[in-house]
Amino acid sequence: MSYLKEKGYRVVPLSRLVDMVREGTIPPKTVAITIDDGYGTTMKAFAVLKRFGYPFTVFLYMEAVGRYPDFLTEEDLKELTAYGKVEFENHSYSHRAFGLMKDPSAFLEDLERSERRFQELFGRRPRFYALPFGYYNRRIIDILKRRGYTAVFTQDPGNVGSHTELHRIPRQAIVGSWSRMENFRKKLEREPLPLKELLPDYGFLRRNPPERVGALLLFPERYTDCRVYVTELGWKIAKREGALVFRDGVPFLKRKWNRIGVKCRNRETGRWAESFWMVAR
């Protein structure tokens, strides 16, 4: 948090960041902070964030909050609310891996329960949804759109730009080894990579092995030195055909899910730009 302050980063409420994405303009050095689940340790983070005067959002595991040991109590929620800079949003009722389920009925039932519990606690409907474990598929995203969620947050690594999809917003995880200062600085300096088409598209694979893995760049003239990532295969230097960057010869994907990523170097800034998405089988 000291680094953000010393380097002139502007920490904004998540709702403001969502507005910026909708408006298509995100000033440099803009940061939003989120915390998932609502464990009792959130209060330790609160003490630090409050010292800096930073706003933040807590995505709540609705079944556990106010009920289970090790989670925020209703008194904690009142204390956080009194700070005036905390936003609460939905992180499901039972925190199950819905994104890996082809039948969305369990997700729909859970979503309704989470919204009822959220209404009981806060007297309003949630606006944003953070996907449990970061798992998602096209049906889940479509359901959340129809239910009126303004934005949906994944655990795909990446920074936010004016071309970011509102219902598939990436987040940089600052946990474990990724919380080291060197990695933290790298994450802050990465740029979002605008893509026109994903290959294969996010969600359940229609074909395994996929014919090609990669993407169409929205602004191909801006980027060079592209690579393509698959969780179970790692990074590989990409082939390129105009705006298309890809790897072929991909074997049958054995994992239940994989994260696919494309990163390229921005010719003008010299920085890496990246975009990730999730596929499942």
NUMIBA-441665 format. One record per residue (C-alpha): residue number from 1; x, y, z. Coordinates in Angstrom, 2 decimals. Each point is the difference from the previous one (the first is absolute). Layout:
residues N
n = NUM | east = X | north = Y | up = Z
...
This chain:
residues 281
n = 1 | east = 0.00 | north = 0.00 | up = 0.00
n = 2 | east = 2.94 | north = 2.29 | up = 0.71
n = 3 | east = 1.32 | north = -0.69 | up = -3.51
n = 4 | east = -3.32 | north = 1.07 | up = -1.56
n = 5 | east = 0.07 | north = 3.25 | up = 1.92
n = 6 | east = 3.68 | north = 0.75 | up = -0.62
n = 7 | east = -0.29 | north = -0.64 | up = -3.75
n = 8 | east = -3.10 | north = 2.14 | up = -0.43
n = 9 | east = -2.58 | north = -2.68 | up = -0.68
n = 10 | east = -3.61 | north = 1.07 | up = 0.38
n = 11 | east = -2.08 | north = -2.57 | up = 1.90
n = 12 | east = -3.66 | north = 0.31 | up = -0.98
n = 13 | east = -3.19 | north = -1.82 | up = 1.04
n = 14 | east = -0.76 | north = -3.01 | up = -2.16
n = 15 | east = -3.26 | north = 1.60 | up = -1.09
n = 16 | east = 1.97 | north = 2.96 | up = -1.34
n = 17 | east = 2.32 | north = -2.29 | up = -1.93
n = 18 | east = -3.01 | north = -1.73 | up = -1.56
n = 19 | east = -1.33 | north = 3.42 | up = -1.04
n = 20 | east = 3.37 | north = 0.78 | up = -1.58
n = 21 | east = -0.13 | north = -3.20 | up = -2.04
n = 22 | east = -3.50 | north = 0.88 | up = -1.15
n = 23 | east = 1.14 | north = 3.52 | up = -0.91
n = 24 | east = 3.01 | north = -1.37 | up = -1.85
n = 25 | east = 2.57 | north = 2.11 | up = 1.83
n = 26 | east = 2.23 | north = -1.26 | up = 2.82
n = 27 | east = 2.70 | north = 2.42 | up = 1.18
n = 28 | east = 3.51 | north = -1.41 | up = 0.45
n = 29 | east = 0.90 | north = -1.34 | up = 3.45
n = 30 | east = -3.61 | north = -0.77 | up = 0.94
n = 31 | east = -0.43 | north = -2.87 | up = 2.47
n = 32 | east = -3.00 | north = -1.68 | up = 1.65
n = 33 | east = 0.38 | north = -2.41 | up = 2.93
n = 34 | east = -2.22 | north = -3.05 | up = 0.57
n = 35 | east = -0.09 | north = -2.71 | up = 2.68
n = 36 | east = -1.84 | north = -3.28 | up = -0.54
n = 37 | east = -2.00 | north = -2.23 | up = 2.36
n = 38 | east = -0.32 | north = 2.17 | up = 3.13
n = 39 | east = 2.25 | north = -1.88 | up = 2.40
n = 40 | east = 0.53 | north = 1.57 | up = 3.40
n = 41 | east = 3.54 | north = 0.90 | up = -1.08
n = 42 | east = -1.63 | north = 2.65 | up = -2.21
n = 43 | east = 0.03 | north = 2.16 | up = 3.13
n = 44 | east = 3.81 | north = -0.14 | up = 0.06
n = 45 | east = 0.09 | north = 1.20 | up = -3.59
n = 46 | east = -2.55 | north = 2.66 | up = 0.94
n = 47 | east = 2.33 | north = 1.40 | up = 2.66
n = 48 | east = 2.71 | north = 0.51 | up = -2.63
n = 49 | east = -2.28 | north = 1.36 | up = -2.70
n = 50 | east = -1.67 | north = 2.38 | up = 2.43
n = 51 | east = 3.39 | north = 1.39 | up = 1.01
n = 52 | east = 0.56 | north = 1.00 | up = -3.62
n = 53 | east = -3.59 | north = 1.14 | up = -0.49
n = 54 | east = -0.46 | north = -2.43 | up = -2.88
n = 55 | east = -3.42 | north = -1.21 | up = -1.20
n = 56 | east = -0.48 | north = -3.71 | up = -0.67
n = 57 | east = -2.63 | north = -2.61 | up = -0.86
n = 58 | east = -0.74 | north = -3.26 | up = 1.82
n = 59 | east = -1.63 | north = -2.78 | up = -2.03
n = 60 | east = -1.93 | north = -2.05 | up = 2.55
n = 61 | east = -0.49 | north = -3.75 | up = 0.27
n = 62 | east = -3.59 | north = 0.51 | up = 1.08
n = 63 | east = -0.65 | north = -3.31 | up = 1.78
n = 64 | east = 2.97 | north = 0.53 | up = 2.33
n = 65 | east = -0.02 | north = 3.70 | up = 0.81
n = 66 | east = -1.69 | north = 0.76 | up = 3.29
n = 67 | east = -0.41 | north = -3.71 | up = 0.74
n = 68 | east = 3.20 | north = -2.04 | up = -0.12
n = 69 | east = 3.11 | north = 0.26 | up = 2.20
n = 70 | east = 2.99 | north = 1.67 | up = -1.68
n = 71 | east = -2.26 | north = 2.18 | up = -2.13
n = 72 | east = -1.12 | north = 3.60 | up = 0.40
n = 73 | east = -2.75 | north = 0.49 | up = 2.54
n = 74 | east = -2.94 | north = 2.33 | up = -0.45
n = 75 | east = 1.72 | north = 2.35 | up = 2.45
n = 76 | east = 3.07 | north = -0.04 | up = -2.25
n = 77 | east = -2.18 | north = 0.91 | up = -2.96
n = 78 | east = -1.39 | north = 2.96 | up = 1.94
n = 79 | east = 3.51 | north = 1.18 | up = 0.89
n = 80 | east = 1.13 | north = -0.28 | up = -3.61
n = 81 | east = -3.11 | north = 1.83 | up = -1.19
n = 82 | east = 0.65 | north = 2.83 | up = 2.47
n = 83 | east = 3.38 | north = 0.61 | up = -1.66
n = 84 | east = -1.94 | north = 1.27 | up = -3.01
n = 85 | east = 2.45 | north = -1.32 | up = -2.59
n = 86 | east = -0.89 | north = -3.69 | up = -0.13
n = 87 | east = -2.24 | north = -1.53 | up = -2.65
n = 88 | east = -1.53 | north = -3.46 | up = 0.50
n = 89 | east = -0.87 | north = -2.21 | up = -2.94
n = 90 | east = -0.97 | north = -3.59 | up = -0.81
n = 91 | east = 2.38 | north = -2.99 | up = -0.04
n = 92 | east = -2.71 | north = -2.73 | up = -0.10
n = 93 | east = -1.90 | north = -1.71 | up = 2.80
n = 94 | east = 1.84 | north = -3.33 | up = 0.33
n = 95 | east = 3.27 | north = 0.73 | up = -1.84
n = 96 | east = -0.03 | north = -3.02 | up = -2.31
n = 97 | east = 1.77 | north = -0.52 | up = -3.33
n = 98 | east = -3.03 | north = 0.95 | up = -2.10
n = 99 | east = 2.10 | north = 0.97 | up = -2.99
n = 100 | east = 0.98 | north = -3.63 | up = -0.53
n = 101 | east = -3.63 | north = -1.21 | up = -0.02
n = 102 | east = -1.70 | north = -0.35 | up = -3.39
n = 103 | east = -3.47 | north = 0.06 | up = 1.57
n = 104 | east = -0.60 | north = 3.54 | up = 1.34
n = 105 | east = -2.94 | north = -0.92 | up = 2.25
n = 106 | east = 2.13 | north = -0.26 | up = 3.17
n = 107 | east = 1.54 | north = 3.37 | up = -0.78
n = 108 | east = -3.42 | north = 1.61 | up = -0.46
n = 109 | east = -1.25 | north = -1.39 | up = 3.31
n = 110 | east = 3.14 | north = 1.17 | up = 1.78
n = 111 | east = -0.23 | north = 3.44 | up = -1.60
n = 112 | east = -3.55 | north = 0.47 | up = 1.25
n = 113 | east = 0.97 | north = -1.05 | up = 3.54
n = 114 | east = 2.99 | north = 2.33 | up = 0.01
n = 115 | east = -2.12 | north = 2.92 | up = -1.15
n = 116 | east = -2.60 | north = -0.62 | up = 2.71
n = 117 | east = 2.70 | north = -0.11 | up = 2.69
n = 118 | east = 1.63 | north = 3.12 | up = -1.43
n = 119 | east = -3.33 | north = 1.81 | up = 0.09
n = 120 | east = -0.46 | north = -1.02 | up = 3.66
n = 121 | east = 3.38 | north = 1.41 | up = 0.97
n = 122 | east = 0.15 | north = 3.16 | up = -2.10
n = 123 | east = -3.54 | north = 0.79 | up = -1.13
n = 124 | east = 0.90 | north = 0.08 | up = -3.68
n = 125 | east = 0.92 | north = -2.24 | up = -2.92
n = 126 | east = 3.66 | north = -0.60 | up = -0.80
n = 127 | east = 1.41 | north = 1.76 | up = -3.06
n = 128 | east = 3.19 | north = -2.00 | up = -0.53
n = 129 | east = 0.83 | north = -3.70 | up = 0.15
n = 130 | east = 3.40 | north = -1.64 | up = 0.60
n = 131 | east = 0.09 | north = -3.54 | up = -1.35
n = 132 | east = 0.83 | north = -2.72 | up = 2.58
n = 133 | east = 3.54 | north = -1.31 | up = -0.68
n = 134 | east = -0.06 | north = 2.25 | up = -3.05
n = 135 | east = -1.74 | north = -2.74 | up = -2.02
n = 136 | east = -2.49 | north = 0.97 | up = -2.68
n = 137 | east = -1.59 | north = -1.00 | up = -3.27
n = 138 | east = -2.20 | north = 1.75 | up = -2.52
n = 139 | east = -3.29 | north = -1.12 | up = 1.57
n = 140 | east = 0.96 | north = 1.39 | up = 3.39
n = 141 | east = 1.06 | north = 3.33 | up = -1.48
n = 142 | east = -3.24 | north = 0.22 | up = -1.99
n = 143 | east = -2.08 | north = -0.77 | up = 3.12
n = 144 | east = 1.75 | north = 2.73 | up = 1.98
n = 145 | east = -0.61 | north = 2.48 | up = -2.81
n = 146 | east = -3.71 | north = -0.86 | up = -0.09
n = 147 | east = -0.23 | north = 0.33 | up = 3.78
n = 148 | east = 1.16 | north = 3.60 | up = -0.32
n = 149 | east = 3.55 | north = -0.20 | up = 1.33
n = 150 | east = 1.93 | north = 3.03 | up = -1.18
n = 151 | east = 3.38 | north = -1.75 | up = 0.14
n = 152 | east = 1.44 | north = -3.48 | up = 0.56
n = 153 | east = 3.51 | north = -0.63 | up = 1.33
n = 154 | east = 2.21 | north = -2.96 | up = -0.82
n = 155 | east = 3.36 | north = -1.15 | up = 1.33
n = 156 | east = 1.59 | north = 0.23 | up = -3.43
n = 157 | east = 3.22 | north = 1.96 | up = 0.47
n = 158 | east = 0.13 | north = 3.31 | up = -1.79
n = 159 | east = -0.59 | north = 3.71 | up = 0.29
n = 160 | east = -3.06 | north = 1.93 | up = -1.06
n = 161 | east = -0.28 | north = 2.20 | up = -3.07
n = 162 | east = -2.59 | north = 1.83 | up = -2.04
n = 163 | east = -0.67 | north = -3.17 | up = -2.03
n = 164 | east = -0.48 | north = -2.29 | up = 3.00
n = 165 | east = -3.27 | north = -1.98 | up = -0.01
n = 166 | east = -2.16 | north = 1.15 | up = 2.90
n = 167 | east = -1.19 | north = -3.54 | up = 0.69
n = 168 | east = 3.47 | north = -1.55 | up = -0.06
n = 169 | east = 2.24 | north = 2.44 | up = 1.85
n = 170 | east = 3.44 | north = -1.40 | up = 0.92
n = 171 | east = 1.67 | north = 0.47 | up = 3.38
n = 172 | east = 3.60 | north = -0.26 | up = 1.11
n = 173 | east = 0.32 | north = -2.43 | up = 2.91
n = 174 | east = 2.35 | north = 1.26 | up = 2.73
n = 175 | east = 0.38 | north = -3.21 | up = 2.01
n = 176 | east = 2.81 | north = -2.44 | up = 0.76
n = 177 | east = 3.08 | north = 0.50 | up = -2.15
n = 178 | east = -1.93 | north = 2.52 | up = -2.09
n = 179 | east = -0.07 | north = 2.34 | up = 2.98
n = 180 | east = 3.76 | north = 0.56 | up = -0.17
n = 181 | east = 0.86 | north = 3.60 | up = -0.78
n = 182 | east = 1.80 | north = -0.88 | up = -3.24
n = 183 | east = -3.07 | north = -1.79 | up = -1.35
n = 184 | east = -2.28 | north = 2.74 | up = 1.32
n = 185 | east = 1.92 | north = 2.62 | up = -1.99
n = 186 | east = -0.09 | north = -2.14 | up = -3.14
n = 187 | east = -3.75 | north = -0.41 | up = 0.28
n = 188 | east = -0.52 | north = 3.73 | up = 0.35
n = 189 | east = 2.08 | north = 0.66 | up = -3.12
n = 190 | east = -1.73 | north = -2.53 | up = -2.27
n = 191 | east = -2.37 | north = 1.37 | up = -2.63
n = 192 | east = -3.33 | north = -1.50 | up = -1.09
n = 193 | east = 0.15 | north = -1.59 | up = -3.46
n = 194 | east = -3.12 | north = 0.83 | up = -2.05
n = 195 | east = -1.22 | north = -3.05 | up = -1.92
n = 196 | east = -2.54 | north = -0.26 | up = -2.79
n = 197 | east = -0.59 | north = -3.76 | up = 0.13
n = 198 | east = 1.02 | north = -2.85 | up = 2.33
n = 199 | east = 1.14 | north = -3.34 | up = -1.40
n = 200 | east = -1.58 | north = -2.08 | up = 1.41
n = 201 | east = -2.67 | north = 2.15 | up = 1.61
n = 202 | east = -0.39 | north = -0.06 | up = 3.77
n = 203 | east = -2.17 | north = -2.67 | up = 1.60
n = 204 | east = -0.38 | north = -3.66 | up = -0.89
n = 205 | east = 2.16 | north = -1.21 | up = -2.88
n = 206 | east = -1.93 | north = -0.94 | up = -3.12
n = 207 | east = 3.02 | north = -1.90 | up = -1.26
n = 208 | east = 2.83 | north = -1.71 | up = 1.87
n = 209 | east = 2.75 | north = 0.27 | up = -1.00
n = 210 | east = -0.70 | north = 3.51 | up = -1.29
n = 211 | east = 1.21 | north = 0.64 | up = -3.56
n = 212 | east = 1.76 | north = 3.19 | up = 1.03
n = 213 | east = 0.52 | north = 1.85 | up = 3.26
n = 214 | east = 0.45 | north = 3.75 | up = -0.11
n = 215 | east = -1.88 | north = 3.16 | up = -0.89
n = 216 | east = -0.61 | north = 2.75 | up = -2.51
n = 217 | east = 1.62 | north = 3.22 | up = 1.18
n = 218 | east = -2.23 | north = 3.06 | up = -0.12
n = 219 | east = 2.98 | north = 2.27 | up = -0.76
n = 220 | east = 2.59 | north = -2.29 | up = -1.61
n = 221 | east = 2.25 | north = 2.83 | up = -1.10
n = 222 | east = 0.73 | north = 0.89 | up = 3.61
n = 223 | east = 1.44 | north = -3.34 | up = 1.09
n = 224 | east = 2.93 | north = -2.32 | up = -0.62
n = 225 | east = 1.70 | north = -3.03 | up = 1.58
n = 226 | east = -3.23 | north = -1.82 | up = 0.86
n = 227 | east = -0.30 | north = -3.20 | up = 2.06
n = 228 | east = -2.90 | north = -2.32 | up = 0.76
n = 229 | east = -0.61 | north = -1.77 | up = 3.32
n = 230 | east = -1.98 | north = -3.10 | up = 0.96
n = 231 | east = -0.02 | north = -1.04 | up = 3.67
n = 232 | east = 1.06 | north = -3.60 | up = -0.56
n = 233 | east = 2.48 | north = 0.87 | up = -2.77
n = 234 | east = 1.59 | north = 3.28 | up = 1.09
n = 235 | east = 1.11 | north = 2.88 | up = -2.25
n = 236 | east = 1.04 | north = -0.34 | up = -3.64
n = 237 | east = 1.14 | north = 2.59 | up = -2.54
n = 238 | east = -2.98 | north = 0.66 | up = -2.26
n = 239 | east = -0.33 | north = -0.38 | up = -3.73
n = 240 | east = -1.45 | north = 3.03 | up = -1.70
n = 241 | east = -2.21 | north = 0.62 | up = -3.01
n = 242 | east = -0.86 | north = 3.70 | up = -0.04
n = 243 | east = -2.20 | north = 0.69 | up = 3.03
n = 244 | east = -0.15 | north = -3.70 | up = 0.89
n = 245 | east = 2.48 | north = -1.27 | up = 2.60
n = 246 | east = -0.19 | north = -3.70 | up = 0.82
n = 247 | east = 1.60 | north = -3.34 | up = 0.76
n = 248 | east = -1.07 | north = -3.15 | up = -1.78
n = 249 | east = 0.71 | north = -3.67 | up = 0.54
n = 250 | east = -1.62 | north = 0.21 | up = 3.43
n = 251 | east = -0.60 | north = -3.48 | up = 1.48
n = 252 | east = -3.20 | north = -1.21 | up = 1.66
n = 253 | east = -0.48 | north = 2.13 | up = 3.10
n = 254 | east = -0.25 | north = -2.29 | up = 3.00
n = 255 | east = -0.73 | north = 2.46 | up = 2.78
n = 256 | east = -3.59 | north = 0.71 | up = 0.95
n = 257 | east = 0.76 | north = 3.65 | up = -0.65
n = 258 | east = 2.81 | north = 2.05 | up = -1.52
n = 259 | east = 0.76 | north = 3.66 | up = -0.09
n = 260 | east = 1.08 | north = 1.31 | up = -3.40
n = 261 | east = 2.04 | north = 3.16 | up = -0.31
n = 262 | east = 1.53 | north = 2.19 | up = -2.66
n = 263 | east = 2.69 | north = 2.54 | up = 0.72
n = 264 | east = 1.81 | north = 2.35 | up = -2.37
n = 265 | east = 2.44 | north = 2.84 | up = 0.39
n = 266 | east = -1.31 | north = 3.50 | up = -0.68
n = 267 | east = 2.26 | north = 1.52 | up = -2.67
n = 268 | east = -0.45 | north = 3.53 | up = 1.37
n = 269 | east = 0.30 | north = -0.52 | up = 3.76
n = 270 | east = 2.16 | north = -3.12 | up = 0.02
n = 271 | east = -2.31 | north = -1.54 | up = 2.61
n = 272 | east = -1.67 | north = -3.39 | up = -0.08
n = 273 | east = -3.74 | north = -0.02 | up = -0.68
n = 274 | east = -2.02 | north = -3.09 | up = 0.83
n = 275 | east = -3.46 | north = -1.52 | up = 0.00
n = 276 | east = -1.22 | north = -3.32 | up = 1.45
n = 277 | east = -3.19 | north = -2.04 | up = -0.14
n = 278 | east = -1.26 | north = -3.35 | up = 1.25
n = 279 | east = -1.02 | north = -3.14 | up = -1.85
n = 280 | east = -1.37 | north = -3.26 | up = 1.40
n = 281 | east = -0.87 | north = -3.43 | up = -1.33
